[in-house]
Amino acid sequence: MCTHSPECPTADSPDREAARVVAACPEQGWSLLCNAVLLFEDTGELLPDGRVVDPHRPLVATA
């Protein structure tokens, strides 16, 4: 349960990545958000119900 004001988006919300970080391990490349989403540095996510969100970094154009 989020105690922030304004309240953080839920794990099912499209803007779930906007929740506040409550724990992080940058050397391992992950952050735990207030809404219980594990956010990885490659932009992949593990949702609290076990669903996986594939990385969604923008593609880098090569010239």
C-alpha positions as CSV (number, residue, x, y, z in Angstrom):
1,M,0.0,0.0,0.0
2,C,1.5,3.3,-1.1
3,T,1.8,6.1,1.4
4,H,3.2,8.7,-0.9
5,S,1.3,11.8,-1.8
6,P,0.2,11.8,-4.6
7,E,-0.2,8.0,-4.6
8,C,2.1,6.0,-6.9
9,P,0.6,4.4,-9.9
10,T,-0.5,0.7,-9.5
11,A,1.4,-2.2,-11.0
12,D,-1.4,-2.5,-13.6
13,S,-1.3,1.1,-14.6
14,P,0.3,2.1,-17.9
15,D,2.5,4.6,-16.0
16,R,3.7,2.0,-13.4
17,E,7.3,3.0,-13.9
18,A,6.6,6.4,-12.4
19,A,6.3,4.8,-8.9
20,R,9.0,5.7,-6.4
21,V,12.0,3.5,-5.9
22,V,12.0,1.9,-2.5
23,A,15.1,-0.3,-3.0
24,A,17.8,-0.6,-5.6
25,C,20.8,-2.6,-6.5
26,P,22.5,-0.7,-9.4
27,E,25.4,-3.1,-9.6
28,Q,22.9,-5.8,-10.4
29,G,20.7,-3.6,-12.6
30,W,17.4,-3.6,-10.8
31,S,15.1,-1.3,-8.7
32,L,12.1,-2.2,-6.6
33,L,9.3,0.3,-7.0
34,C,6.7,1.3,-4.4
35,N,4.0,-0.6,-6.4
36,A,6.0,-3.9,-6.1
37,V,7.3,-3.8,-9.7
38,L,10.9,-4.9,-10.2
39,L,12.3,-2.6,-12.9
40,F,15.5,-3.7,-14.7
41,E,18.0,-1.4,-16.3
42,D,17.2,-2.8,-19.7
43,T,13.6,-1.5,-19.1
44,G,12.3,-5.1,-18.6
45,E,9.9,-5.5,-15.7
46,L,8.7,-8.2,-13.4
47,L,5.2,-7.5,-12.1
48,P,4.0,-8.6,-8.7
49,D,1.7,-11.3,-10.1
50,G,4.7,-12.9,-11.9
51,R,4.0,-11.5,-15.4
52,V,7.1,-10.4,-17.3
53,V,7.2,-7.2,-19.4
54,D,9.8,-7.4,-22.1
55,P,12.4,-4.6,-22.4
56,H,11.1,-1.7,-24.3
57,R,14.1,0.6,-24.9
58,P,13.8,2.8,-28.0
59,L,15.8,1.4,-30.8
60,V,19.0,3.2,-31.5
61,A,19.5,4.2,-35.1
62,T,22.9,3.4,-36.6
63,A,24.2,5.5,-39.5
